[in-house]
Amino acid sequence: MKKEMLINVAQPEECRIAIVEDGSLEELYTERASQDNYVGNIYKGKVVNLEPSIQAAFVDFGVGRNGFLHISDVEPQYYRQGGYDPAQLENDERDEEDEDDDDDSGRRGRRDRNSKRFRNSSRPRFKPPIQEIFKRGDEVLVQVIKEGIGSKGPTLSTYISIPGRYLVLMPALGRIGVSRKIDDEDDRKRLRDALRDLNPPKGLGFIVRTAGAGRSRRDLSRDLAYLLRLWKVIVRRIKNKPAPVDIYEESDMIIRTIRDIFTADVDAIYIDEKNAYDRASEFLRLVMPRHVERMKYYEGREPLFHKYKLEQEIANIHRREVSLKGGGSIVIDTTEALVAIDVNSG
């Protein structure tokens, strides 16, 4: 089976990435230049309002709309000290237990943090009310975990996660873990031992992502070094910049997709814009140097997606009504509250 990644950025207003297997479109990612994309970004924000009735704080993080921070997304270091202490970044001793991770991007929703796996961690079972944790004007380090919808601001979390290629850095975790999606017990033990032997700094947590399955100690070491360099830059900005301020911006869609989706079974990556090609090649050379030769600059006269006959398939994806092979159709309608899917028989 031939698998290719096609990256179309010839039109500056939109970036499209297609995963094609034997000529058939399997995955599609799009991002418009006009869209504000905050998910994954880290900010030093300031609490501007507290709502005890819903146990939430509203945080000014410098983008115009205040973010929503629920108490279940507040890391326990805030329980202990009230407000945010940058010194905790470098000296937060925790138990060195192993922990698994369901989402190997490192992002966790509110529901996940109430799971048994999290309750058994070093986090305290008792949560004081939000009004006892924060007061107006307190600084708080937050990461956007969900874009705002309509008039609602983005959803924030104090559980920071920074994904690399094979590892996720999670400062609040304080221990080593392996993605649950890696189900080979021998490989899980090998990866856990290899990461522990690399002596990551105490107080910082790391999860081996699914992409880390079968990877060597050298691969993990390279990714660990990359994440630690990045974390040092982040800590420096936190200490030196007053709130509200952006601390770290998630990579653009091209870098994110190569980091998160590219695997050894992808035969080639084609990019139709030179600057994007140079940037992606540099990133691939940094994190996956053995695969740099798979990166190709597409210079054909025919547009890249036309060459692979993808435009009609993409047009069908965006239709409200989708025909089914066995007869019938489904109709998809989106509202602010929900997505409604109606199934019609043939």
C-alpha positions in Angstrom: 0.0 0.0 0.0 1.3 3.4 -1.0 0.8 6.2 1.5 1.6 9.8 0.9 1.1 13.2 2.7 0.2 16.1 0.4 0.6 19.6 1.7 -1.1 22.4 -0.3 -0.1 25.9 0.7 0.1 27.5 -2.8 -2.8 29.7 -1.8 -1.7 31.9 1.2 -5.2 32.1 2.7 -5.5 28.4 3.3 -3.4 25.4 4.2 -4.7 21.9 3.3 -3.1 18.6 4.2 -4.3 15.3 2.8 -3.3 11.7 3.7 -3.7 9.6 0.6 -3.5 5.8 0.5 -3.3 4.1 -2.9 -4.8 7.3 -4.5 -7.7 7.5 -2.1 -8.2 10.3 0.3 -8.1 9.0 3.9 -7.6 12.1 6.1 -7.9 15.8 5.5 -6.8 18.8 7.6 -7.5 22.4 6.8 -6.5 25.7 8.4 -7.4 29.2 7.2 -5.0 32.1 7.7 -7.9 34.2 8.9 -8.8 31.8 11.7 -7.6 32.4 15.2 -6.2 29.2 16.4 -5.3 29.2 20.1 -5.5 25.5 21.0 -2.2 24.4 22.5 -0.9 27.9 23.1 0.3 28.7 26.6 -0.3 32.1 28.2 0.4 33.9 31.5 -3.0 35.2 32.3 -4.7 37.3 35.0 -7.9 36.3 36.9 -10.5 39.0 36.2 -13.6 37.4 37.6 -14.7 34.5 39.8 -18.1 32.6 39.5 -18.5 30.5 42.7 -21.9 29.2 41.4 -20.2 27.3 38.6 -16.8 27.0 40.3 -15.0 28.8 37.5 -12.6 31.7 36.9 -12.5 34.0 33.9 -9.0 34.8 32.8 -7.6 37.6 30.7 -4.9 36.0 28.6 -4.3 38.8 26.2 -6.4 37.8 23.1 -9.4 40.0 23.5 -11.9 37.5 25.0 -11.5 36.1 28.5 -10.9 32.4 28.9 -13.0 30.0 31.0 -11.1 28.1 33.7 -13.1 25.4 35.6 -11.9 24.2 39.0 -11.4 20.7 37.5 -8.8 22.2 35.2 -6.8 23.8 38.1 -3.5 22.1 39.1 -3.1 21.4 42.8 0.0 23.7 43.2 -2.6 26.5 43.2 -4.5 24.9 46.1 -1.4 25.0 48.3 -0.2 28.6 47.7 -3.1 30.6 46.2 -2.0 32.2 42.9 0.9 31.2 40.8 4.5 30.8 41.9 7.1 30.5 39.1 9.6 28.9 41.5 7.3 25.8 41.4 8.4 25.3 37.8 11.9 24.3 38.8 11.5 22.8 42.2 8.3 20.8 42.6 9.1 17.4 44.1 6.6 14.6 43.5 6.5 10.8 43.8 8.2 9.1 40.9 5.5 6.6 40.1 4.7 5.4 36.6 1.5 6.6 35.0 -0.2 5.7 31.7 -1.8 8.2 29.4 -4.8 7.7 27.1 -4.3 10.8 24.9 -0.8 10.8 23.6 -1.0 14.4 22.6 -1.0 15.1 26.3 -4.2 17.1 26.3 -6.8 16.0 28.8 -10.3 17.2 29.1 -12.2 17.8 32.4 -13.8 14.4 32.3 -10.4 12.6 32.1 -9.0 14.4 35.2 -11.7 12.9 37.4 -10.8 9.3 36.4 -9.5 6.7 38.8 -6.1 6.9 37.3 -5.8 10.6 38.2 -7.4 10.3 41.6 -4.7 7.8 42.5 -1.9 10.2 41.6 -0.1 12.6 43.9 -2.9 15.2 43.4 -5.0 15.9 46.5 -8.5 14.4 46.6 -9.9 17.5 48.2 -10.5 20.6 46.1 -11.1 23.8 47.8 -13.7 26.1 46.2 -12.4 28.3 43.4 -12.8 31.5 45.4 -10.3 30.1 48.0 -7.8 29.3 45.3 -7.8 32.5 43.3 -8.6 36.1 43.8 -9.0 38.8 41.2 -5.6 39.9 39.9 -3.9 36.6 40.5 -1.5 35.5 37.7 -2.1 32.0 36.3 -0.3 29.9 33.7 -2.8 28.5 31.3 -3.1 26.5 28.1 -6.0 26.7 25.7 -7.6 23.3 25.4 -10.7 24.3 23.4 -11.5 27.1 21.0 -14.3 29.5 21.9 -17.7 29.1 20.2 -19.9 32.1 19.3 -19.7 34.5 22.2 -18.1 32.0 24.5 -14.4 32.4 25.2 -11.8 29.6 24.9 -11.6 26.9 27.5 -8.4 27.0 29.6 -6.4 24.5 31.7 -3.5 24.9 34.1 -2.4 21.3 33.3 0.3 22.2 30.7 1.3 19.7 28.0 3.9 20.3 25.3 4.2 17.5 22.7 7.4 16.5 21.0 7.7 13.8 18.4 7.9 10.8 20.7 7.4 12.4 24.1 4.9 14.8 25.8 6.3 17.1 28.5 3.7 17.5 31.2 5.1 19.6 34.1 2.2 18.9 36.5 2.5 15.1 36.1 5.9 14.8 37.8 6.5 11.2 36.7 7.2 9.0 33.7 4.4 7.2 31.7 3.7 5.4 28.5 0.7 5.8 26.2 -2.0 3.2 26.7 -2.1 2.8 23.0 1.2 1.0 23.1 -0.1 -2.4 24.2 3.1 -4.5 23.9 4.1 -5.0 27.6 7.8 -5.7 26.8 8.0 -2.5 24.7 6.2 -0.5 27.4 8.7 -1.7 30.0 11.7 -1.0 27.7 10.5 2.5 26.9 9.8 3.3 30.5 13.2 2.1 31.6 15.0 3.9 28.7 13.3 7.2 29.6 14.1 6.8 33.2 17.7 6.1 32.4 17.9 9.4 30.6 17.4 11.1 34.0 14.8 13.7 33.1 14.7 16.5 35.7 12.7 15.8 38.9 9.4 17.5 39.0 8.8 17.3 35.3 6.6 14.6 33.8 7.0 12.8 30.5 4.7 10.5 28.5 6.0 8.3 25.7 3.6 8.9 22.8 2.2 6.2 20.5 4.8 7.3 17.9 7.5 6.3 20.4 6.7 2.6 20.1 9.8 0.6 19.1 12.0 3.7 19.2 15.5 3.6 20.4 17.0 5.3 23.5 18.8 7.7 21.1 15.4 8.8 19.6 14.0 9.4 23.0 17.1 11.2 24.1 16.9 13.6 21.1 13.3 14.4 21.7 13.8 14.8 25.5 16.6 17.3 24.8 14.4 19.2 22.4 11.6 19.5 24.9 13.9 20.5 27.7 15.4 23.3 25.6 11.9 24.5 24.8 10.8 24.4 28.4 13.8 26.5 29.5 12.7 29.2 27.0 9.1 29.0 28.4 10.3 29.3 32.0 12.4 32.3 31.1 9.4 34.0 29.5 7.2 33.3 32.4 9.6 34.9 34.9 10.4 38.0 32.8 7.0 38.9 31.2 4.1 40.5 33.0 0.6 39.1 32.5 -1.3 38.9 30.2 1.2 37.6 27.7 1.7 34.7 25.3 4.4 32.3 26.5 4.4 29.6 23.9 2.6 29.2 20.6 1.7 25.7 19.2 3.4 25.0 15.9 1.6 25.7 12.7 -0.5 23.0 11.1 2.3 21.7 8.8 4.7 21.1 11.7 1.9 19.7 13.9 0.8 17.3 11.3 4.3 16.1 10.5 5.0 15.7 14.2 1.8 13.9 15.1 0.8 12.0 11.9 4.0 11.2 10.0 5.1 7.6 10.5 7.6 5.3 8.8 4.8 3.9 6.6 4.4 7.3 4.9 6.3 6.9 1.6 6.6 10.6 0.7 5.6 14.1 1.8 4.9 16.6 -1.1 4.7 20.3 -0.4 3.9 22.8 -3.1 5.3 26.0 -1.6 9.1 26.6 -1.1 9.1 28.4 2.2 6.8 25.8 3.8 9.0 23.1 2.3 12.2 24.6 3.8 10.5 25.0 7.2 9.1 21.4 7.2 12.5 20.0 6.0 14.3 21.7 8.8 11.9 20.4 11.4 12.1 16.8 10.0 15.9 17.0 10.0 15.7 18.0 13.7 13.3 15.3 15.0 13.5 12.5 12.3 16.7 12.9 10.4 16.5 9.4 8.9 13.4 10.4 6.9 14.4 13.7 5.4 14.7 12.2 2.0 11.0 11.5 1.9 10.3 15.3 1.9 9.7 16.4 -1.7 9.1 19.9 -3.2 6.3 19.7 -5.7 6.9 21.9 -8.7 4.5 20.5 -11.2 2.3 22.8 -13.4 -0.9 21.0 -12.4 -2.0 21.9 -8.9 -1.0 19.3 -6.4 -4.6 18.3 -5.3 -5.8 18.3 -8.9 -3.0 15.9 -9.8 -4.3 13.4 -7.2 -7.9 14.1 -8.2 -8.8 15.2 -4.6 -10.9 18.3 -5.2 -14.2 16.5 -5.9 -13.7 14.2 -2.8 -13.1 17.3 -0.7 -16.2 19.0 -2.1 -18.2 16.0 -1.1 -16.9 16.1 2.5 -18.3 19.6 3.0 -21.8 18.7 1.7 -24.6 18.8 4.3 -26.1 15.6 2.9 -23.8 12.6 2.3 -24.9 9.6 0.2 -24.1 6.2 1.5 -22.8 3.3 -0.7 -25.5 0.9 0.5 -28.3 3.4 -0.2 -29.7 6.2 1.9 -27.9 9.2 3.2 -27.0 11.1 6.4 -27.7 14.8 6.9 -25.4 16.8 9.3 -26.4 20.1 10.9 -24.3 22.1 13.3 -25.6 24.4 16.0 -23.8 26.2 18.8 -25.0 23.5 21.3 -24.6 20.3 19.3 -24.1 18.5 16.0 -27.3 16.8 14.8 -27.0 13.7 12.4 -30.1 12.4 10.7 -29.9 9.0 9.0 -32.2 8.5 6.1 -32.9 5.0 4.7 -32.6 4.4 1.0 
